[in-house]
């Protein structure tokens, strides 16, 4: 078949189909026309498409473009006829349909309680001038340990206490091999990256997942979330740290919350403290804090004689569980909608 004859046949089919569909006066006439022209088995469009094989190879592109145009035009005519005769849907012709009846409420997604808690914490700290910062969850030993003043022989670097990624050569100590990566064990890594890229004053928080190979129980999980806070400026003191944490606790847990510091030790802060909140009749440990160690400042190129600062880390799950009276951390990651839909 020549290209001219093929195009003429397409034009004739298009005109005939559109006229027939426009003339359809009821559902039966429409259905007969629909089957005749766009039916899947014996429709006219199917038949003429088979004739493409007899068109010369050099003309197939033009023939195919014209076929697509005709197909779209006929399908549009079918939709218009269906809308005119059936209201766009055969079911809408049901005389029992009542458009004034209320619809069916769709099932909407639900924000996880941990995400709700993170958003709330960001809002509270944002009102105190802290900006949110992010960092990678797969870290290198420098940011996860070295720059945080954690020596090689510290227990925190033990392979049994971290999720090291198997990139080291056989027989070598994994945590000492250049290029080793691990899942970060704390969000303190973000404060190092922020200070490497910015000069004081700095006031940031980082919220995100951290990983430690803990056996799951009611209060432990191998993946959990931390909120790390960092404030660096001139003349920053422990009084500033306690004030920030007191304002935070009052905003998140309520006006009856008290706060206390207990002496502790962390390699990246000096002095270091454990932070306890007195809430609902008892003291509860929520995290660690302290003044940034001078060695940490030196590791990022800061002069500890000119700047000072504090850092604190709080467990997001622990805050969430205390606020909502959740007894088992595993419930937060069970995926049980009966539990999660409560929040």
N, C-alpha and C positions, 0 to 999 in steps of 0.2 A: 504494500500500500504506500502511495506517495504521501509526503508530508501534507500536501495541500488537501488531499482527500480525507486524511485523518483529522486535520483541524476543522474541516467542514462538518464532519460527523460529530465532533465534539460540540460545535456551535449549535447544531440542530438538536442534539440531546439536551443541552442546557436550556434552550428555549422551550422545548417540549415539556421538560420536567417542571420548570418554573410555572408555566401556564397551567399544567395539570394540578400542581399543588395549590395554586391560588384559587382554582376553580372548585377544590374539594369543599363540600358543604357540610359534611358530618364526619364523625370519627371513622366510620367504615371506609368512606372514600379516601380519607387521609391515609389510613393504614394500607390500603391497596396501592396508592401512589408511592408510599414510602418503600414498600417491598419491591415494587416494580423498578425503582430507580436506584435505591441504595441498599437493597437487600444483600445479605452476606453471601447467599448461595447463587441466586440467579438475577441479581440486580443488573440494570443496564450499565451502570458504572463499572461493575466487574467485567462484563462482557467486552466493553470497549477498551478496557485496560489490557485485556489479553491481545488485542490487535497491535499493541505497541511492538510486539515481536516482529511484525512484518514491515516496520518502518526502517528505512536505511539507517545504519549506525551513525552516520554524521548528522542525522536529523533527530536522533533520539532525545537530545537535550532540549531542543525546542518543543518537541512533542510532549515530553514529560512536564515541562513548565506549564504548557497549556492544559494538560490533564489535571494538574493540581489546582489551577484556577477554576476549571469547570467543577471539580469535585467540591471545592469550598463554596462555590455559588449554589450548588444544588443542596448541600448540607445546610447552608444558611436558610434556604427556602423551606426545607423540612422543619427547621426549628421555628420559623415564623408561622408556618401552618399549624404546627403543634401548639404553639402558644395561643394562636387564635381560636382553635377548636377545643383544646384540652386544658388551657390555662398553663401550659408548660409542663404538666405532669398528669398522666392518666388518672392518678389517684385523686387529683383535685376535682374531678368531675363527680366524685361521690357526693350525692345530695345530703348525706348526713354530716359532712364536714362543717364545723362551726369555727370560724376564724376568731371568735371572741373568747374561746376557751384559753386558759393559761397554758403556756408552753412547758416543755420539760426542761428543768434546770440542768445545764451541762455540768459534768464533773470537772472541777478546776484543780489545778495543782496546788500543793501545800508547801509553804516555806519550812524547811527543816529547823527544828529548835536550835541547832548549833548555828545555822546561818542567821536566825533571828537574833541570837546572842551576839554574834560578831557585829551585825549591823548596829545593835544597841551600844556595844562598847565603842565602836567607831564614832557614834554620835556623841557619846559622853566625852570622850577624849578630844573630839574635834572642837567641842565648846571651850576646851582649855587650851586650844591652839596647837594641838598635835595633829600632824598630817600623817596619812597612811602611806606606808612604804612596803614594797614587795621584793622578794628575792627568790632565787631558784630553790626547789626542793631537793635537787641532786647537787651536792656541794663537793668542794675539794677540801682536803685536810687543812689547808692554810686558813680558809675562812671559818671552818667549823671548829678548829682547835688552836692553831699556831697564833693567829692574830688575837685570839681571845685569851692568850697567856696560859694555855693548857699544855703542859710539858708532855714529851713523848711517853714518859713512864706513868702518866696519870691514868687511873682506872677508867676514866671517861672515854679513853681512846681504845680500850680493849675491843678486839674484834667480836667478842661475845656480847658486848653492850651496844653494838652499832650494826646497821645494815650496810656493810661494805659491798660494793659492786665488784664482781670478779674480773678485774682488769690487770691484776698483777701477775708477774712471772711465777712459775711454780717454785716453791721452796723459799720465797721471800716473805718478809713480814708485810702484810697487805697495807697496813696503815702508813708504812714508811716508803712505799714505792711511788716514784714520781708518776703523776697521772692518775692515781687512784681516785675514785669517786665513792661517795656514800650518800645515803639518804640523810638529810640534815637531822640532827638530834635535838636542835633547839633553834628558835627564831633569832637568837643573838647574832647569827651570821648576817642578818640583814643590817644590823647596826654597823658592822664592819664595812659593808659595801656602801652604806650611806655616807659614812665618814670618809671613805676613800675618795668619794666623788664630790663632797661638799665641805666647805669650811664652816666653823661655828659662827653664829648660833644655830643649833639643830634641835628640833623638837618633833620627834616622829614616833609612831607606833607601827609595829608590824604584826599582823595576825595571819596565821597560816598553819598548815599541817606540819607536824614533826613525827619522827619515827624512832622507836626504841623497841628492842626485842623483848618486851615484857609478856609474860603469860597472861592471857585475858582473865580477869576476875571482876568483881563488883566495882573496883576502883582503878583498875589498870587495863590498858588496851595498847597494842603495838603501834597504833596510829592515833594521834590525838592533836589538839590544837592549842597553841599558845598565843598570848598577847605580850609582845615585848615592847617596852617603852624606853625611850632614850631622850635625855635632855642635856645638852652641852652648851655652856656659855661661860661667862666669867662670874666667879663668886657664887657658884651653885653649891648648896649645902644639903645635909641630911634633912634639915627642916623643910626645904623645898620638896624633897622626896616624900616625906610624911604628909605634907599638906596635899600634894597631888593625889596620893593614894587615899587619903581620908575623903576628899571631895569625890573621887571616883566611887568609893564604897558607899557613900551616902546617896549618890545618884542611882547606883545600880541596885543596892539592897535595901535602902531605906534610911530614914533619919536616925534610927536607933542603933546604928552600927558603930562600934568602936574599933580602933586599930592599935596594934602593938607591934614592936620590933623585938626579935630575939637574936642575939649574936650568932653568926654562922660564918661559913667560909665558902667562897666561890673564887676560882682563879681569876675571873675577869672583873671582880669588884673588890675594893678595899677602902673602908670597912664593908663587911657584908652582913646582911640580916635576913632572917626568915620573917615573912609578913603574916600576921594572924588577924582575922576579923572576928570580933565578938558579935554574934548575930543569933537570934532565936535562943538565947540563954546559954550559949557555949562558945568557946574559942575554937576557930577553925583555921587551919593552915591553908593559905591560898597561893603562896609562891615565894620566890626569893627576890632580893633587891640589894642595892648598895651603891656606893660611889665608884665610878669607873676607874679601874686600876690604871696607874700611870703607864704601865707597859702596854696596855691596849691603845692608849693615845699615841705612844711612840710607834706602834706597829702601823698606824694609819697616817703617820706624819704630823701629828699634833704635838704641840709643846705643852706638857703637863704643868709647866710653871705659869702658863698664860690662861689655860682653860681648865674647867672642872665640869663634872657632870654626874648624873645618876642614871642607873638603868634598873628596870624591874621586869620580871616575867611572871605572868599569872596563867593558870590553866583555864582555858575557855570552858571545857567540859565541867570542871569543878564549879565554876560560877553558874553555869546553866543548871546543873543538878541541884545546887543549893537554892536557886531562885524558884525552881519548879518542883522541888521536893522529889527528885528522881533518885532512886536508891541504887540502881545498877547501871554503870556506864555502857554495858553491852546493849541495853535497850535502845540507846541512841543510834546504833548501827545494825539493828536487827532487820530493818526494813518492814517491820510490822506496822501497817497503816492504822490498826486499832490503837496502837500506842502513839504514833506520830501525829495522828489527827487531833489529839487532845490539845495541841499547843498552837 
